[in-house]
Amino acid sequence: MTAYPATFHREDDGRYAVEFIDFDGCNTCGDNLSEAKLMAGDALDGILKVMRKYGDEIPAPSHVGDNVSGDEVCYIEPKFYIAPRITGATRLLALPR
C-alpha cells in the first residue's frame, strides 16, 4: 500500500494541524495527535477520490528527509487501493485491511 507523508503541527491550544506534503490544500486538524491521524486518513481518502473522479494525476508519495518543518511527520495510508490508470477505464477498489 502507498503511504503519503503528512506534517503534524502542535498548535498553542494543544490541537494538531495536519498538512499533506504532496497535496496543496489538503489540510485537517484534530484535538489530539491520535484524532489528527484519523482525520488525516479521511482527508487523504477524500482528495484521492476527487482527483481520481476528475482524472487528475495522483502523485507518487514524497520521501521525507529531516528538512520538513513540523512537530511530527507520519506516513498515512489511504483506506482504498489506488488502481493504476488504464486508458478508457477508471476504477476505485475498496480492499479490506
C-alpha positions in Angstrom: 0.0 0.0 0.0 1.2 3.5 -0.7 1.5 5.9 2.2 1.8 9.7 1.9 3.7 11.9 4.3 1.9 14.5 6.4 3.2 17.0 8.9 1.5 17.4 12.3 2.0 20.8 13.9 1.0 21.2 17.6 -0.9 24.5 18.0 -0.8 26.8 21.0 -4.2 25.4 22.2 -2.9 21.8 22.1 -4.7 20.8 18.9 -2.8 19.5 15.9 -2.9 20.9 12.4 -2.2 18.5 9.6 -0.8 19.2 6.1 0.0 16.8 3.3 3.2 17.5 1.6 2.1 16.1 -1.8 -1.3 17.7 -2.0 -1.7 21.5 -1.9 -4.7 22.5 0.2 -5.2 19.1 1.8 -5.3 20.0 5.4 -7.2 18.9 8.5 -6.8 19.0 12.3 -7.6 17.1 15.5 -8.0 17.8 19.2 -5.0 15.5 19.9 -2.4 13.6 17.9 -4.5 10.4 17.7 -7.6 12.2 16.4 -5.4 14.2 14.0 -4.1 11.0 12.5 -7.6 9.7 12.0 -8.7 12.9 10.4 -5.7 12.8 8.1 -6.7 9.5 6.8 -10.2 10.8 6.0 -8.7 13.9 4.3 -6.3 11.8 2.2 -9.1 9.5 1.1 -11.2 12.5 0.1 -8.6 14.2 -2.0 -7.6 10.9 -3.7 -11.3 10.1 -4.6 -11.8 13.6 -6.0 -8.6 13.5 -8.0 -9.5 10.1 -9.4 -13.1 11.2 -10.2 -11.8 14.2 -12.3 -8.9 12.4 -13.9 -6.2 14.3 -12.1 -2.8 12.7 -11.9 -2.2 11.3 -8.5 1.4 11.9 -7.4 3.8 9.3 -6.0 4.4 9.9 -2.3 7.4 12.1 -1.4 10.3 10.7 0.6 10.6 13.0 3.5 14.0 13.9 4.9 14.9 15.9 8.0 14.2 19.3 6.4 10.5 19.2 7.0 9.0 21.7 9.4 6.5 20.3 11.8 6.4 18.6 15.2 6.0 15.2 13.6 5.9 13.6 10.2 3.7 10.5 9.8 3.0 8.4 6.7 -0.7 8.0 6.2 -2.1 5.1 4.1 -5.3 5.6 2.1 -8.1 3.3 3.1 -8.6 2.1 -0.5 -6.4 0.9 -3.3 -5.5 3.4 -6.0 -5.8 1.4 -9.2 -3.3 2.3 -11.9 -4.8 4.5 -14.6 -5.8 2.4 -17.6 -6.8 4.2 -20.8 -10.6 4.2 -21.1 -11.3 2.9 -17.6 -11.5 4.3 -14.1 -11.9 2.1 -11.1 -11.7 2.7 -7.4 -11.4 -0.5 -5.4 -12.1 -0.8 -1.7 -10.0 -3.6 -0.1 -10.2 -4.8 3.4 -7.1 -4.3 5.5 
